[in-house]
């Protein structure tokens, strides 16, 4: 069972919190009942309960995004821990506490991108995460599971940024501006990456009857300038 990283693992660096996060002491707030912005301020100030409350509130978001980015069969708990370690180290730099979810999504995307690149190296070496030779995968009978497996086989052949752009837009349903923020690129660059990724995925989907039955035709989206 996943546990919250100890607060001592990510003490807020002194003097880094910007003025917007040093509005007032929040050490007496009932954090579990506060909004995201108040929780972000508390985390930046080093509130002793901030780690556990942030974990309870945001870990489902982080875990879900990692699973959909890396694939449903991947154990993502190490990556979830890494996201929160980075989150608490970097939270004092967040200038607008109301944007804490976007801030956290950006960290999650970067952790996912790092893991995708590591997995590509491990695949070249034919090793699992532990260094063992991988076992043959179990055949899945359910059509839906088969479709998911085939989709992630396509995504495994893509670069990290294009893969993440596709997942953030078409799986997570984020707006293009959120995709760009998550990838830390301009909106124009995000649109180009997404257009390439969408074209690659659906070129394969259209030739695969199992995938086409579940995903349907290629979506017409505003990264192509048609919406």
VOPAGU-2260 file (C-alpha; in pm, 1 decimal, decimal comma):
REM VOPAGU-2260
SITE   aa  ch    i         X         Y         Z
SITE  UNK   A    0       0,0       0,0       0,0
SITE  UNK   A    1     137,8     340,2     -96,7
SITE  UNK   A    2     235,1     573,7     183,9
SITE  UNK   A    3     282,2     946,5     202,1
SITE  UNK   A    4     647,8    1046,6     174,9
SITE  UNK   A    5     760,8    1186,7     511,6
SITE  UNK   A    6     732,0    1562,5     540,9
SITE  UNK   A    7    1101,6    1576,8     630,7
SITE  UNK   A    8    1182,1    1451,9     280,9
SITE  UNK   A    9    1071,9    1779,4     127,0
SITE  UNK   A   10    1105,4    2074,4     366,6
SITE  UNK   A   11    1026,0    2402,1     189,0
SITE  UNK   A   12    1345,9    2588,5     104,0
SITE  UNK   A   13    1368,6    2897,4     322,7
SITE  UNK   A   14    1312,9    3228,4     152,7
SITE  UNK   A   15    1181,2    3083,2    -173,1
SITE  UNK   A   16     808,3    3129,6    -121,8
SITE  UNK   A   17     694,0    3425,3    -336,6
SITE  UNK   A   18     487,5    3706,6    -184,2
SITE  UNK   A   19     159,8    3559,1    -308,4
SITE  UNK   A   20     215,9    3253,6     -91,8
SITE  UNK   A   21     317,8    3441,8     222,5
SITE  UNK   A   22     -11,4    3619,8     275,8
SITE  UNK   A   23     -75,3    3488,0     625,4
SITE  UNK   A   24      -7,0    3195,1     850,0
SITE  UNK   A   25    -222,6    2893,7     767,0
SITE  UNK   A   26     -97,5    2665,7    1042,3
SITE  UNK   A   27    -435,1    2660,3    1216,2
SITE  UNK   A   28    -653,2    2591,7     913,5
SITE  UNK   A   29    -853,5    2265,3     900,0
SITE  UNK   A   30    -669,7    2173,2     581,9
SITE  UNK   A   31    -891,0    1883,5     479,3
SITE  UNK   A   32   -1179,2    2132,2     441,5
SITE  UNK   A   33    -985,7    2406,8     261,0
SITE  UNK   A   34    -973,8    2474,1    -111,9
SITE  UNK   A   35    -675,5    2392,3    -330,6
SITE  UNK   A   36    -527,6    2742,1    -311,3
SITE  UNK   A   37    -526,6    2740,4      69,6
SITE  UNK   A   38    -367,8    2396,0      68,6
SITE  UNK   A   39     -97,2    2520,7    -168,1
SITE  UNK   A   40     -22,6    2811,1      66,7
SITE  UNK   A   41      -7,6    2572,4     360,8
SITE  UNK   A   42     230,8    2342,4     176,9
SITE  UNK   A   43     455,4    2635,4      85,5
SITE  UNK   A   44     464,5    2746,5     451,1
SITE  UNK   A   45     550,9    2396,8     571,3
SITE  UNK   A   46     222,9    2322,7     749,8
SITE  UNK   A   47     277,0    1986,8     928,1
SITE  UNK   A   48     -47,6    1840,6     792,2
SITE  UNK   A   49      -0,1    1958,7     433,7
SITE  UNK   A   50     176,7    1644,7     312,3
SITE  UNK   A   51     -95,3    1402,1     416,6
SITE  UNK   A   52    -381,4    1627,1     302,6
SITE  UNK   A   53    -219,4    1692,7     -35,4
SITE  UNK   A   54    -157,2    1320,3     -77,0
SITE  UNK   A   55    -518,2    1232,4       2,6
SITE  UNK   A   56    -652,9    1501,4    -228,2
SITE  UNK   A   57    -420,9    1477,8    -525,1
SITE  UNK   A   58    -276,2    1125,4    -535,8
SITE  UNK   A   59    -577,5     980,6    -727,1
SITE  UNK   A   60    -524,5    1248,0    -995,4
SITE  UNK   A   61    -151,5    1178,7   -1014,2
SITE  UNK   A   62    -187,2     800,6   -1009,8
SITE  UNK   A   63    -457,2     804,1   -1277,2
SITE  UNK   A   64    -259,2    1031,0   -1507,0
SITE  UNK   A   65      53,5     817,4   -1467,6
SITE  UNK   A   66    -135,0     496,0   -1538,3
SITE  UNK   A   67    -295,4     637,8   -1849,7
SITE  UNK   A   68      37,6     781,5   -1965,3
SITE  UNK   A   69     249,4     472,6   -1898,5
SITE  UNK   A   70      -5,7     197,0   -1957,6
SITE  UNK   A   71    -262,7      12,7   -1745,0
SITE  UNK   A   72     -34,3    -279,4   -1659,2
SITE  UNK   A   73     242,5     -63,0   -1513,5
SITE  UNK   A   74     300,4     -29,0   -1138,1
SITE  UNK   A   75     329,0     347,8   -1094,9
SITE  UNK   A   76     370,7     381,3    -717,7
SITE  UNK   A   77     739,6     474,5    -739,3
SITE  UNK   A   78     651,5     746,6    -988,5
SITE  UNK   A   79     366,7     871,8    -766,1
SITE  UNK   A   80     615,2     907,9    -480,0
SITE  UNK   A   81     858,3    1091,6    -707,2
SITE  UNK   A   82     586,9    1334,9    -818,4
SITE  UNK   A   83     505,6    1428,5    -460,2
SITE  UNK   A   84     870,5    1462,7    -362,5
SITE  UNK   A   85     915,3    1711,1    -646,6
SITE  UNK   A   86     584,0    1879,9    -569,1
SITE  UNK   A   87     680,1    1964,5    -211,8
SITE  UNK   A   88    1028,4    2076,3    -309,6
SITE  UNK   A   89     894,1    2306,2    -580,0
SITE  UNK   A   90     566,9    2433,2    -428,3
SITE  UNK   A   91     732,2    2746,4    -278,2
SITE  UNK   A   92     800,8    2862,1    -635,8
SITE  UNK   A   93     431,5    2853,5    -735,2
SITE  UNK   A   94     326,6    3216,2    -779,8
SITE  UNK   A   95     -48,0    3155,3    -817,9
SITE  UNK   A   96    -173,2    2903,5    -559,4
SITE  UNK   A   97    -504,3    2871,0    -745,1
SITE  UNK   A   98    -312,1    2693,9   -1024,0
SITE  UNK   A   99    -181,6    2418,4    -800,1
SITE  UNK   A  100    -352,6    2140,0    -997,6
SITE  UNK   A  101    -197,9    2257,4   -1324,8
SITE  UNK   A  102     134,7    2285,4   -1142,7
SITE  UNK   A  103     101,5    1926,6   -1019,8
SITE  UNK   A  104      -4,9    1798,4   -1362,2
SITE  UNK   A  105     308,6    1954,6   -1510,0
SITE  UNK   A  106     528,1    1773,5   -1257,7
SITE  UNK   A  107     343,9    1447,7   -1324,2
SITE  UNK   A  108     392,4    1482,6   -1699,7
SITE  UNK   A  109     765,6    1539,0   -1655,3
SITE  UNK   A  110     797,8    1232,8   -1431,2
SITE  UNK   A  111     600,9    1027,8   -1684,5
SITE  UNK   A  112     824,1    1150,0   -1966,4
SITE  UNK   A  113    1135,2    1047,1   -1775,5
SITE  UNK   A  114     990,1     701,1   -1712,1
SITE  UNK   A  115     892,4     657,6   -2078,8
SITE  UNK   A  116    1250,8     731,9   -2182,9
SITE  UNK   A  117    1388,2     490,2   -1921,8
SITE  UNK   A  118    1150,0     219,5   -2037,6
SITE  UNK   A  119    1271,6     259,3   -2394,5
SITE  UNK   A  120    1628,1     192,2   -2278,9
SITE  UNK   A  121    1515,1    -108,1   -2073,3
SITE  UNK   A  122    1326,2    -241,8   -2375,6
SITE  UNK   A  123    1639,4    -215,5   -2587,4
SITE  UNK   A  124    1820,1    -418,8   -2320,6
SITE  UNK   A  125    1522,1    -659,9   -2292,9
SITE  UNK   A  126    1506,5    -612,5   -1916,0
SITE  UNK   A  127    1223,2    -546,7   -1672,9
SITE  UNK   A  128    1233,1    -272,2   -1409,0
SITE  UNK   A  129    1417,2    -511,9   -1176,8
SITE  UNK   A  130    1671,4    -621,1   -1438,9
SITE  UNK   A  131    1507,7    -959,1   -1502,0
SITE  UNK   A  132    1424,6   -1097,0   -1845,4
SITE  UNK   A  133    1052,1   -1027,3   -1903,9
SITE  UNK   A  134     802,1   -1310,2   -1904,0
SITE  UNK   A  135     560,7   -1368,5   -2189,5
SITE  UNK   A  136     249,7   -1156,3   -2143,0
SITE  UNK   A  137     -81,4   -1326,6   -2070,4
SITE  UNK   A  138    -331,8   -1329,9   -2354,3
SITE  UNK   A  139    -639,5   -1123,1   -2270,3
SITE  UNK   A  140    -971,2   -1240,9   -2411,3
SITE  UNK   A  141   -1183,2    -933,0   -2347,7
SITE  UNK   A  142   -1213,2    -712,5   -2654,6
SITE  UNK   A  143   -1180,9    -394,3   -2450,2
SITE  UNK   A  144    -860,7    -511,7   -2282,8
SITE  UNK   A  145    -724,9    -615,9   -2620,3
SITE  UNK   A  146    -802,5    -272,4   -2761,8
SITE  UNK   A  147    -622,2    -102,6   -2471,9
SITE  UNK   A  148    -323,6    -333,2   -2515,0
SITE  UNK   A  149    -303,7    -251,7   -2886,2
SITE  UNK   A  150    -335,7     120,5   -2824,0
SITE  UNK   A  151     -48,0     122,1   -2576,3
SITE  UNK   A  152     159,4     -85,5   -2817,2
SITE  UNK   A  153     122,6     202,5   -3062,1
SITE  UNK   A  154     205,2     460,4   -2794,1
SITE  UNK   A  155     514,8     262,7   -2692,8
SITE  UNK   A  156     659,9     334,0   -3036,7
SITE  UNK   A  157     623,3     710,8   -3001,3
SITE  UNK   A  158     847,0     974,6   -2849,3
SITE  UNK   A  159     770,4    1079,1   -2493,0
SITE  UNK   A  160     635,9    1426,8   -2576,0
SITE  UNK   A  161     406,7    1311,6   -2856,5
SITE  UNK   A  162     278,3    1022,4   -2648,9
SITE  UNK   A  163     205,5    1248,8   -2353,4
SITE  UNK   A  164      40,5    1507,4   -2578,8
SITE  UNK   A  165    -194,2    1238,7   -2713,1
SITE  UNK   A  166    -279,0    1104,3   -2366,7
SITE  UNK   A  167    -334,7    1446,8   -2212,0
SITE  UNK   A  168    -563,9    1557,6   -2494,2
SITE  UNK   A  169    -750,1    1243,6   -2601,5
SITE  UNK   A  170    -746,5    1033,7   -2282,6
SITE  UNK   A  171    -741,8    1295,7   -2006,4
SITE  UNK   A  172    -950,7    1541,7   -2208,6
SITE  UNK   A  173    -739,0    1846,3   -2120,4
SITE  UNK   A  174    -768,3    2173,3   -2308,1
SITE  UNK   A  175    -488,8    2256,3   -2551,7
SITE  UNK   A  176    -359,7    2527,1   -2318,7
SITE  UNK   A  177    -338,0    2269,1   -2039,9
SITE  UNK   A  178    -156,3    2025,2   -2268,1
SITE  UNK   A  179      96,4    2296,3   -2351,9
SITE  UNK   A  180     144,0    2381,9   -1984,3
SITE  UNK   A  181     185,1    2016,5   -1891,9
SITE  UNK   A  182     451,8    1966,6   -2158,3
SITE  UNK   A  183     610,3    2305,0   -2075,8
SITE  UNK   A  184     598,3    2414,0   -2440,6
SITE  UNK   A  185     423,9    2688,3   -2635,4
SITE  UNK   A  186      67,7    2639,4   -2753,5
SITE  UNK   A  187     186,2    2622,9   -3115,8
SITE  UNK   A  188     442,1    2353,8   -3031,2
SITE  UNK   A  189     183,5    2155,4   -2836,6
SITE  UNK   A  190     -51,8    2168,9   -3135,9
SITE  UNK   A  191     220,4    2041,1   -3368,6
SITE  UNK   A  192     313,8    1754,8   -3137,0
SITE  UNK   A  193     -48,9    1662,9   -3088,7
SITE  UNK   A  194    -124,0    1673,3   -3461,7
SITE  UNK   A  195     168,9    1440,3   -3533,9
SITE  UNK   A  196      73,9    1205,2   -3251,9
SITE  UNK   A  197    -291,9    1192,7   -3353,2
SITE  UNK   A  198    -202,6    1124,9   -3716,0
SITE  UNK   A  199      34,0     842,7   -3619,5
SITE  UNK   A  200    -208,5     676,5   -3381,6
SITE  UNK   A  201    -510,4     690,0   -3608,7
SITE  UNK   A  202    -314,6     578,2   -3914,3
SITE  UNK   A  203    -263,2     253,8   -3721,7
SITE  UNK   A  204    -612,4     249,6   -3573,6
SITE  UNK   A  205    -774,4     266,7   -3915,9
SITE  UNK   A  206    -592,8     -54,0   -4015,9
SITE  UNK   A  207    -684,9    -238,5   -3695,6
SITE  UNK   A  208   -1046,9    -359,8   -3672,0
SITE  UNK   A  209   -1027,8    -415,1   -3294,9
SITE  UNK   A  210    -902,4     -63,1   -3225,8
SITE  UNK   A  211   -1125,0     106,8   -3480,8
SITE  UNK   A  212   -1430,5     -55,4   -3322,9
SITE  UNK   A  213   -1348,1     113,0   -2990,2
SITE  UNK   A  214   -1184,1     440,3   -3093,6
SITE  UNK   A  215   -1383,3     515,2   -3406,0
SITE  UNK   A  216   -1266,7     761,4   -3674,1
SITE  UNK   A  217    -990,9    1013,9   -3621,2
SITE  UNK   A  218   -1121,5    1311,9   -3419,4
SITE  UNK   A  219   -1140,7    1649,5   -3591,6
SITE  UNK   A  220    -979,3    1885,1   -3343,7
SITE  UNK   A  221    -863,7    2243,8   -3326,3
SITE  UNK   A  222    -495,5    2148,0   -3339,5
SITE  UNK   A  223    -575,3    2087,1   -3707,1
SITE  UNK   A  224    -740,4    2427,6   -3735,7
SITE  UNK   A  225   -1089,6    2292,5   -3803,2
SITE  UNK   A  226   -1269,0    2387,7   -3481,3
